[in-house]
Amino acid sequence: MTVSGFESPIADLPRGSDGLATTDDALSRLRERLPTFLERMVADAGAEGVVVPLDGGVETALAATFAVDAVGQDRVTGLVMPAFLSHEAVSRNAEAVATSLGIDHSRLQLQPVLAAFQETIGGSSGPADDLVATTNALSRLRMTCAYYVANATDALVVGPINRTQYLLGSVAKHGETGADCLPFADLYRAELEALARAVGIPEDLTVEAAGSPLHPGGSPATGLDTDPETVDRILRRRIDEGVDAGTVADRTGVETETVERLAAWVERTRHKRRRPVRPSTGV
């Protein structure tokens, strides 16, 4: 789906010396452009509103905030979808975000759904308690719930994943990426944190942890002795700008091996960002 006659929200953003769009000017432009992007997405689709999955993280709080700016609080629905007791704290944070924005929201407890799914799938060739498979299935169940609500209310689903997650593949294929639009898929986690501060989202309403609190996903970044913002700077220089690994290592103060490891992981998880392959094109 494209947004007719609309320039990309990240076009010509002023960037700092680290390559990230965290300057005051860049943040100001994003605060203006992202709601306009969502507004035009809804208008082009002839939709009545948007559905935003809420997980207590910065990305979903921003997505809901910009959705309200775009179409008004009466046309935004928030869904909080925990599955385990360990999700209780982040679920309360997510509900606090929805309440502060004045949007309609519901908590959908997915543990019974997941249990029924595991019981049904138990007769297959694989184990029903495989951790990776279960985590991915849960992400896809959340996507299914979001689309059910969206279909029933003639709305669009807004996916809140950021570029760090997108490049490193720390999301479930057809799970968190299953959405009508991904407004933050071109913005790194550090850029979204700066944007959240600029917007004025209280830190006590979000969980300050890399990635989604309800959608844990593996990536090499968790095993590196490198802070998250440096990971973003590496990805920006190496992947987006095509700077060679040695130069990126010098600029970011890390080992060349670290840069190469991250770049290799981006290549390894490329399948998560590709559309299904077609015989006519092979891509």
Steps between C-alpha positions, in 0.01 A plus 500: 500500500632842413405842618416707194684826446684481831870531559665252735493620862875434527598682180777759551506474878786698658738256666765529766862404463408142595264473205187478714198729463494622859555871440233742614418585139466133403274425796284803421453380142414148613239630744334679209544241228415172674142594598450629144627165367248310714219738414557450128531123542155493656355735239647308205357174637161654574533358851312611810800501731803307622581214736823523700637203697631637833783326684630755749792597278612829348404402146136415575460809719624716213285317246188560708595863562551575130184307409300727731667805341415360157137393530382591851463294815152372406644321196788322675467161670774361723544128564699366795572130445690329782542123525692438823510634855839656421318732257288661772724800572549597135128447436415750773742746340334446164156564648631815667615627160155433353328671793726805478415535130130447557471219247273196517702194598455138598713239671492167318641218715663263254612226737183289446529550123866399503425196719226386262734553206775295662256220581378496141847511348628232738412230251735642238851375433662761724483565876220731614728670754782606265598841640578675171199356322273591791631857520449546126153346518406741778613797289286373214203450731532866599509596134187293438317669788600845377373424152177351630426824684612704199279301263202532733542876532624583149835614635870469410758325717803709595816299564744669740830320427813714461785473251736339750255213549421492129862470386608253768192284450406506868133472403283207395444462128133580431469592867601852598563574132140406420348847473361747249782745569826511694555872564819445703668232286744762367585644843749349740423432863721790617311735266165387639619547858601857413166549327311374806685752718420778253132405492495496880401140562569438871770238552293334772237415237744301287739214552851611411627176352628420152227352284147417602436384860235255380683386187846373601712428196856383458771714347878517526474841669407335830825304498730790420682715751360804320235746613176518294567848360838389365327206333268749330793713388675192356191391310438849368855538366554144376155408365334829403808691386713207383812611687764225515526300823846627596399865472179439694700328773737798525213749514303311764789377715428127465683204353460437127377152591203657680402696189534193281299289740210744496513531120501121466195475725316756287570283195401183685159643597428653160226244441293667772489822298427347160163438346424136416698386199304472173586264212475790253775702663693268729512779759 
